[in-house]
Each structure stands twice: as structure tokens, then as C-alpha cells.
Amino acid sequence: MVGGLIAALSSSKLLEFLFRRKTDQRKETASAVSQELANLTVALEAMRKVYSQEMDKSNERQALIDKLYKENKSKDRTVLKLTTRNAKKDLEIERLRFMKCEIRKCPGRQPPNKEY
């Protein structure tokens, strides 16, 4: 009788184990998948943070580059204006050298001039 009771209890445990085994496996699998997703979510958030920081740095660098190009373009315009003005002054100096009278107030002016 004791043997029959032990056999009945063990068979009920065995049956319970056989029927719940798949359920327990699904629970373990679901728990493992859930934990893996949680880990991936944490890693993804860390990557997003790093990406965001890198994009901010990139935007700052791009803004600095744009500013430097703008300053360079402004300086190029200034150089062009000064070069143009300098060239005009050089032409005026050459014109005045050509018009310079070597012999003053004489009819045979060298070089000839409309003024006399």
C-alpha cells in the first residue's frame, strides 16, 4: 500500500513534469528573449546617445567651417577691392609720369601737353 501510494505520487509528479515541461520551456525561452531584448534596448540607447553627441560635434564643426569660409570670402573681397584700387593708383601714377614736364613753361615742352 505504501508502495502504491509512492507510485501514485511519483506518477502524478511525473505526469505533471511531462505536461508542464513544454510550458516551463516556453516560460524560460520567453524570459531569455525578454532579457536579451532589454539588453539590446540598453545598448541601443547608449548608441543613440553617442550618435547624438557625434552629430552635435559634427554640426558644430560644420558651423565653424561655414563661418571660416564666410570670413575667408570677406577677406578675399577686401583683397580684390584693395588690388583694384592699387592698380588704378598705379595707372594714375604712370599717367602722371608721362605727363610730367621736364622743361617748364616753354613752347617745346617735353612731352607735349594740351595745356600749353
C-alpha positions in Angstrom: 0.0 0.0 0.0 2.8 2.4 0.8 4.5 1.4 -2.4 1.2 2.1 -4.3 0.9 5.5 -2.6 4.5 6.3 -3.5 4.0 5.1 -7.0 0.8 7.2 -7.3 2.5 10.3 -6.0 5.6 9.8 -8.3 3.4 9.1 -11.3 1.4 12.3 -10.6 4.7 14.2 -10.3 5.9 12.5 -13.5 2.7 13.4 -15.3 2.9 17.0 -14.0 6.5 17.2 -15.2 5.7 15.8 -18.6 2.7 18.2 -19.2 4.4 21.3 -17.7 7.8 20.7 -19.3 6.9 22.5 -22.5 5.2 25.3 -20.6 8.2 25.7 -18.4 10.5 25.7 -21.5 8.3 28.4 -23.2 8.5 30.5 -20.0 12.3 30.1 -19.8 12.6 31.0 -23.5 10.3 34.0 -23.2 12.3 35.1 -20.1 15.6 34.8 -22.0 14.2 36.6 -25.0 12.8 39.3 -22.8 16.2 39.7 -21.1 18.0 39.8 -24.4 15.7 42.5 -25.7 16.2 44.5 -22.5 20.0 44.3 -23.0 19.7 45.3 -26.7 17.5 48.2 -25.7 20.1 49.4 -23.3 22.8 49.1 -25.9 20.7 50.8 -28.5 20.0 53.8 -26.2 23.8 54.0 -25.5 24.5 54.0 -29.2 21.8 56.7 -29.8 23.4 58.9 -27.2 26.8 58.5 -28.7 25.4 59.1 -32.2 23.6 62.2 -31.0 26.8 63.6 -29.4 28.7 62.9 -32.6 26.1 64.6 -34.7 26.2 67.6 -32.3 30.0 67.8 -32.7 29.7 67.4 -36.5 27.1 70.2 -36.6 29.4 72.4 -34.5 32.4 71.7 -36.8 30.2 72.4 -39.9 29.1 75.7 -38.4 32.7 76.6 -37.7 33.8 75.7 -41.3 30.9 77.8 -42.7 32.0 80.7 -40.5 35.6 80.4 -41.6 34.6 80.2 -45.3 32.5 83.3 -44.9 35.4 85.2 -43.2 37.7 84.0 -46.0 35.3 85.1 -48.7 35.0 88.5 -47.0 38.8 88.9 -46.8 39.1 87.8 -50.5 36.6 90.6 -51.4 38.6 93.1 -49.4 41.9 92.0 -51.1 40.2 92.3 -54.5 39.0 95.8 -53.7 42.4 96.9 -52.5 44.1 95.3 -55.5 41.8 97.1 -57.9 42.3 100.4 -56.1 46.1 99.8 -56.1 46.0 99.1 -59.8 44.0 102.3 -60.5 46.6 104.2 -58.5 49.4 102.7 -60.4 47.8 103.6 -63.7 47.3 107.2 -62.4 50.9 107.4 -61.3 52.1 106.2 -64.8 49.8 108.7 -66.5 51.2 111.5 -64.3 54.8 110.4 -65.0 54.0 110.5 -68.7 52.5 114.0 -68.4 55.4 115.3 -66.2 57.0 118.2 -67.8 60.8 118.0 -67.9 61.2 121.6 -69.2 58.8 124.0 -67.5 57.0 126.9 -69.3 58.5 126.5 -72.7 56.9 126.1 -76.1 59.0 123.0 -76.8 57.6 121.1 -73.9 58.8 117.5 -73.5 56.5 115.6 -73.6 53.8 117.7 -75.4 50.8 118.7 -73.4 47.4 120.2 -74.3 47.7 122.8 -71.7 50.4 124.8 -73.5 
